[in-house]
Amino acid sequence: MYKSSEEERLKWKEQVQLYEASNHQGSLASWCRKQQIGCGAFRYWKNKFGSKLSNSQSPFAELVNHTPKTGITIECHSVKIHLTPDFDPITLEKCLKVLRGNLC
């Protein structure tokens, strides 16, 4: 029986969603064999739907740093150095030596 292009698209969309839900366990080829579908055709449709599906079903979450900005800023002439609570004192010492050499 002939399927309309819309039916075909929906069939493959469902297959791609099933694959995404499986968390890609095993190889793509073995997954396609279990589903009794052609691997080449599946790749075609996966690429075709890829960007649309990945936006709504991404397994990744955006990480946002909510650490408050604290510390101090040292300003001398036109030079500003911002120190966070976890600054490295040795690096600061080296920076100050360089600045002293250039300012004097």
N, CA and C atoms as a LAMMPS dump frame, in Angstrom:
ITEM: TIMESTEP
0
ITEM: NUMBER OF ATOMS
312
ITEM: BOX BOUNDS ff ff ff
-5.0000000000000000e+02 5.0000000000000000e+02
-5.0000000000000000e+02 5.0000000000000000e+02
-5.0000000000000000e+02 5.0000000000000000e+02
ITEM: ATOMS id mol type element x y z
1 1 1 N 0.833 -1.187 0
2 1 2 C 0 0 0
3 1 3 C 0.877 1.25 0
4 2 1 N 0.509 2.212 -0.804
5 2 2 C 1.255 3.457 -0.934
6 2 3 C 0.914 4.391 0.227
7 3 1 N 1.952 4.932 0.87
8 3 2 C 1.744 5.891 1.95
9 3 3 C 1.944 7.297 1.421
10 4 1 N 1.139 8.215 1.911
11 4 2 C 1.327 9.607 1.507
12 4 3 C 2.624 10.12 2.118
13 5 1 N 3.127 11.183 1.555
14 5 2 C 4.381 11.731 2.07
15 5 3 C 4.228 12.187 3.521
16 6 1 N 3.04 12.644 3.896
17 6 2 C 2.802 13.06 5.28
18 6 3 C 2.827 11.85 6.211
19 7 1 N 2.217 10.739 5.782
20 7 2 C 2.25 9.518 6.586
21 7 3 C 3.686 9.02 6.752
22 8 1 N 4.428 9.075 5.672
23 8 2 C 5.828 8.639 5.69
24 8 3 C 6.642 9.524 6.648
25 9 1 N 6.435 10.819 6.563
26 9 2 C 7.147 11.753 7.434
27 9 3 C 6.823 11.476 8.902
28 10 1 N 5.551 11.256 9.214
29 10 2 C 5.149 10.984 10.592
30 10 3 C 5.727 9.663 11.103
31 11 1 N 5.772 8.658 10.221
32 11 2 C 6.359 7.365 10.588
33 11 3 C 7.816 7.537 10.981
34 12 1 N 8.569 8.264 10.151
35 12 2 C 9.984 8.44 10.431
36 12 3 C 10.223 9.368 11.621
37 13 1 N 9.362 10.333 11.788
38 13 2 C 9.493 11.215 12.957
39 13 3 C 9.341 10.402 14.24
40 14 1 N 8.373 9.489 14.219
41 14 2 C 8.163 8.615 15.379
42 14 3 C 9.384 7.733 15.626
43 15 1 N 9.969 7.194 14.553
44 15 2 C 11.161 6.354 14.687
45 15 3 C 12.334 7.144 15.281
46 16 1 N 12.525 8.353 14.804
47 16 2 C 13.616 9.189 15.313
48 16 3 C 13.38 9.511 16.793
49 17 1 N 12.136 9.794 17.16
50 17 2 C 11.82 10.076 18.563
51 17 3 C 12.06 8.845 19.436
52 18 1 N 11.71 7.668 18.929
53 18 2 C 11.981 6.435 19.664
54 18 3 C 13.474 6.243 19.885
55 19 1 N 14.253 6.507 18.834
56 19 2 C 15.707 6.379 18.94
57 19 3 C 16.257 7.36 19.969
58 20 1 N 15.794 8.615 19.916
59 20 2 C 16.264 9.618 20.871
60 20 3 C 15.891 9.218 22.301
61 21 1 N 14.705 8.654 22.49
62 21 2 C 14.248 8.243 23.82
63 21 3 C 15.042 7.05 24.343
64 22 1 N 15.651 6.285 23.447
65 22 2 C 16.417 5.105 23.86
66 22 3 C 17.792 5.48 24.411
67 23 1 N 18.126 6.762 24.407
68 23 2 C 19.434 7.252 24.869
69 23 3 C 20.582 6.644 24.084
70 24 1 N 20.322 6.256 22.842
71 24 2 C 21.343 5.775 21.906
72 24 3 C 22.121 4.58 22.455
73 25 1 N 21.44 3.678 23.142
74 25 2 C 22.117 2.498 23.664
75 25 3 C 22.435 1.552 22.519
76 26 1 N 23.687 1.154 22.413
77 26 2 C 24.117 0.299 21.316
78 26 3 C 24.381 1.129 20.072
79 27 1 N 24.774 0.457 19.009
80 27 2 C 25.067 1.17 17.763
81 27 3 C 23.778 1.505 17.024
82 28 1 N 23.875 2.484 16.159
83 28 2 C 22.727 2.868 15.338
84 28 3 C 22.295 1.696 14.458
85 29 1 N 23.268 0.979 13.909
86 29 2 C 22.949 -0.154 13.03
87 29 3 C 22.177 -1.229 13.79
88 30 1 N 22.6 -1.544 15.008
89 30 2 C 21.888 -2.575 15.766
90 30 3 C 20.486 -2.095 16.151
91 31 1 N 20.353 -0.822 16.463
92 31 2 C 19.023 -0.279 16.788
93 31 3 C 18.097 -0.387 15.571
94 32 1 N 18.613 -0.032 14.392
95 32 2 C 17.811 -0.109 13.166
96 32 3 C 17.405 -1.557 12.867
97 33 1 N 18.324 -2.506 13.089
98 33 2 C 17.984 -3.921 12.867
99 33 3 C 16.837 -4.347 13.787
100 34 1 N 16.915 -3.944 15.055
101 34 2 C 15.85 -4.302 16.004
102 34 3 C 14.51 -3.705 15.586
103 35 1 N 14.55 -2.522 15.002
104 35 2 C 13.321 -1.854 14.554
105 35 3 C 12.888 -2.309 13.168
106 36 1 N 13.745 -3.086 12.511
107 36 2 C 13.506 -3.579 11.155
108 36 3 C 13.316 -2.429 10.168
109 37 1 N 14.226 -1.478 10.255
110 37 2 C 14.223 -0.341 9.322
111 37 3 C 15.617 -0.195 8.729
112 38 1 N 15.69 0.406 7.56
113 38 2 C 16.963 0.62 6.899
114 38 3 C 17.778 1.71 7.585
115 39 1 N 19.039 1.407 7.801
116 39 2 C 19.923 2.347 8.498
117 39 3 C 20.139 3.629 7.676
118 40 1 N 20.32 3.488 6.387
119 40 2 C 20.533 4.66 5.533
120 40 3 C 19.32 5.581 5.516
121 41 1 N 18.143 4.979 5.404
122 41 2 C 16.914 5.773 5.416
123 41 3 C 16.734 6.45 6.77
124 42 1 N 17.052 5.708 7.844
125 42 2 C 16.91 6.293 9.171
126 42 3 C 17.835 7.502 9.333
127 43 1 N 19.082 7.352 8.87
128 43 2 C 20.028 8.483 8.961
129 43 3 C 19.499 9.705 8.203
130 44 1 N 18.946 9.46 7.031
131 44 2 C 18.383 10.56 6.243
132 44 3 C 17.329 11.309 7.045
133 45 1 N 16.368 10.554 7.595
134 45 2 C 15.276 11.197 8.325
135 45 3 C 15.757 11.785 9.646
136 46 1 N 16.701 11.138 10.285
137 46 2 C 17.24 11.674 11.548
138 46 3 C 17.894 13.037 11.292
139 47 1 N 18.66 13.124 10.208
140 47 2 C 19.281 14.41 9.857
141 47 3 C 18.231 15.441 9.482
142 48 1 N 17.199 14.992 8.807
143 48 2 C 16.14 15.902 8.381
144 48 3 C 15.393 16.478 9.583
145 49 1 N 15.113 15.636 10.584
146 49 2 C 14.398 16.09 11.774
147 49 3 C 15.332 16.587 12.869
148 50 1 N 16.605 16.282 12.749
149 50 2 C 17.562 16.52 13.821
150 50 3 C 17.448 17.843 14.53
151 51 1 N 17.512 18.948 13.81
152 51 2 C 17.503 20.25 14.464
153 51 3 C 16.163 20.562 15.103
154 52 1 N 15.075 20.112 14.489
155 52 2 C 13.746 20.379 15.044
156 52 3 C 13.523 19.601 16.332
157 53 1 N 13.95 18.33 16.349
158 53 2 C 13.738 17.505 17.53
159 53 3 C 14.703 17.868 18.64
160 54 1 N 15.929 18.167 18.283
161 54 2 C 16.917 18.406 19.33
162 54 3 C 16.609 19.664 20.128
163 55 1 N 15.958 20.655 19.525
164 55 2 C 15.618 21.863 20.274
165 55 3 C 14.615 21.582 21.37
166 56 1 N 13.664 20.684 21.114
167 56 2 C 12.622 20.44 22.101
168 56 3 C 12.945 19.269 23.018
169 57 1 N 13.871 18.396 22.631
170 57 2 C 14.143 17.212 23.423
171 57 3 C 15.621 17.065 23.749
172 58 1 N 16.303 18.142 23.95
173 58 2 C 17.73 18.081 24.209
174 58 3 C 18.001 17.427 25.56
175 59 1 N 18.959 16.502 25.614
176 59 2 C 19.295 15.898 26.903
177 59 3 C 20.186 16.802 27.755
178 60 1 N 20.564 17.948 27.218
179 60 2 C 21.449 18.854 27.935
180 60 3 C 20.665 20 28.552
181 61 1 N 21.141 20.463 29.667
182 61 2 C 20.536 21.616 30.323
183 61 3 C 21.576 22.722 30.394
184 62 1 N 21.115 23.944 30.225
185 62 2 C 22.021 25.078 30.308
186 62 3 C 22.412 25.307 31.759
187 63 1 N 23.708 25.461 31.988
188 63 2 C 24.201 25.738 33.335
189 63 3 C 24.439 27.236 33.466
190 64 1 N 23.884 27.805 34.515
191 64 2 C 24.03 29.233 34.743
192 64 3 C 24.712 29.415 36.082
193 65 1 N 25.759 30.2 36.095
194 65 2 C 26.489 30.459 37.33
195 65 3 C 25.786 31.573 38.095
196 66 1 N 25.245 31.227 39.262
197 66 2 C 24.55 32.214 40.08
198 66 3 C 25.404 32.682 41.254
199 67 1 N 26.712 32.478 41.146
200 67 2 C 27.606 32.906 42.204
201 67 3 C 27.638 34.429 42.232
202 68 1 N 27.401 35.004 43.397
203 68 2 C 27.432 36.465 43.454
204 68 3 C 28.834 36.983 43.168
205 69 1 N 28.888 38.1 42.488
206 69 2 C 30.157 38.733 42.16
207 69 3 C 30.658 39.478 43.397
208 70 1 N 31.647 38.914 44.034
209 70 2 C 32.215 39.558 45.209
210 70 3 C 33.703 39.704 45.016
211 71 1 N 34.315 40.425 45.886
212 71 2 C 35.749 40.647 45.817
213 71 3 C 36.039 42.125 45.926
214 72 1 N 37.253 42.478 45.576
215 72 2 C 37.649 43.889 45.616
216 72 3 C 38.334 44.261 44.309
217 73 1 N 38.345 45.551 44.044
218 73 2 C 39.05 46.069 42.873
219 73 3 C 40.11 47.05 43.353
220 74 1 N 41.331 46.82 42.893
221 74 2 C 42.444 47.722 43.199
222 74 3 C 42.668 48.582 41.976
223 75 1 N 42.706 49.892 42.198
224 75 2 C 42.889 50.813 41.073
225 75 3 C 44.039 51.762 41.384
226 76 1 N 44.96 51.858 40.43
227 76 2 C 46.095 52.768 40.57
228 76 3 C 46.392 53.338 39.189
229 77 1 N 46.325 54.639 39.073
230 77 2 C 46.458 55.319 37.785
231 77 3 C 45.4 54.761 36.83
232 78 1 N 45.809 54.206 35.711
233 78 2 C 44.833 53.687 34.748
234 78 3 C 44.705 52.163 34.814
235 79 1 N 45.243 51.569 35.869
236 79 2 C 45.239 50.112 35.995
237 79 3 C 44.221 49.685 37.048
238 80 1 N 43.367 48.721 36.67
239 80 2 C 42.406 48.153 37.609
240 80 3 C 42.648 46.644 37.701
241 81 1 N 42.675 46.132 38.924
242 81 2 C 42.805 44.696 39.149
243 81 3 C 41.651 44.276 40.044
244 82 1 N 40.825 43.363 39.541
245 82 2 C 39.704 42.856 40.328
246 82 3 C 40.107 41.525 40.945
247 83 1 N 39.97 41.414 42.254
248 83 2 C 40.323 40.194 42.974
249 83 3 C 39.058 39.508 43.476
250 84 1 N 38.905 38.268 43.096
251 84 2 C 37.789 37.47 43.601
252 84 3 C 38.234 36.81 44.901
253 85 1 N 37.302 36.292 45.675
254 85 2 C 37.677 35.668 46.941
255 85 3 C 38.687 34.521 46.79
256 86 1 N 38.735 33.879 45.638
257 86 2 C 39.659 32.757 45.451
258 86 3 C 40.903 33.146 44.641
259 87 1 N 41.298 34.448 44.692
260 87 2 C 42.449 34.896 43.898
261 87 3 C 43.724 34.207 44.368
262 88 1 N 44.708 34.182 43.475
263 88 2 C 46.003 33.577 43.77
264 88 3 C 46.97 34.679 44.196
265 89 1 N 47.409 34.694 45.464
266 89 2 C 48.298 35.759 45.95
267 89 3 C 49.628 35.835 45.202
268 90 1 N 50.119 34.711 44.75
269 90 2 C 51.403 34.71 44.021
270 90 3 C 51.249 35.425 42.686
271 91 1 N 50.154 35.174 41.991
272 91 2 C 49.903 35.857 40.723
273 91 3 C 49.741 37.356 40.949
274 92 1 N 49.032 37.737 42.001
275 92 2 C 48.882 39.162 42.316
276 92 3 C 50.24 39.792 42.585
277 93 1 N 51.063 39.122 43.341
278 93 2 C 52.402 39.648 43.65
279 93 3 C 53.214 39.867 42.374
280 94 1 N 53.154 38.915 41.459
281 94 2 C 53.878 39.042 40.188
282 94 3 C 53.346 40.229 39.386
283 95 1 N 52.019 40.391 39.335
284 95 2 C 51.424 41.518 38.607
285 95 3 C 51.876 42.849 39.2
286 96 1 N 51.874 42.944 40.524
287 96 2 C 52.279 44.193 41.17
288 96 3 C 53.742 44.516 40.915
289 97 1 N 54.6 43.511 40.891
290 97 2 C 56.023 43.735 40.586
291 97 3 C 56.169 44.312 39.181
292 98 1 N 55.427 43.753 38.234
293 98 2 C 55.505 44.238 36.854
294 98 3 C 54.996 45.671 36.787
295 99 1 N 53.89 45.955 37.448
296 99 2 C 53.323 47.303 37.423
297 99 3 C 54.259 48.311 38.084
298 100 1 N 54.849 47.939 39.201
299 100 2 C 55.799 48.834 39.877
300 100 3 C 56.966 49.162 38.98
301 101 1 N 57.446 48.183 38.258
302 101 2 C 58.583 48.396 37.352
303 101 3 C 58.226 49.343 36.219
304 102 1 N 57.005 49.302 35.751
305 102 2 C 56.593 50.155 34.641
306 102 3 C 56.175 51.546 35.102
307 103 1 N 55.72 51.674 36.341
308 103 2 C 55.249 52.963 36.832
309 103 3 C 56.371 53.8 37.414
310 104 1 N 57.472 53.195 37.833
311 104 2 C 58.556 53.947 38.469
312 104 3 C 59.665 54.27 37.506
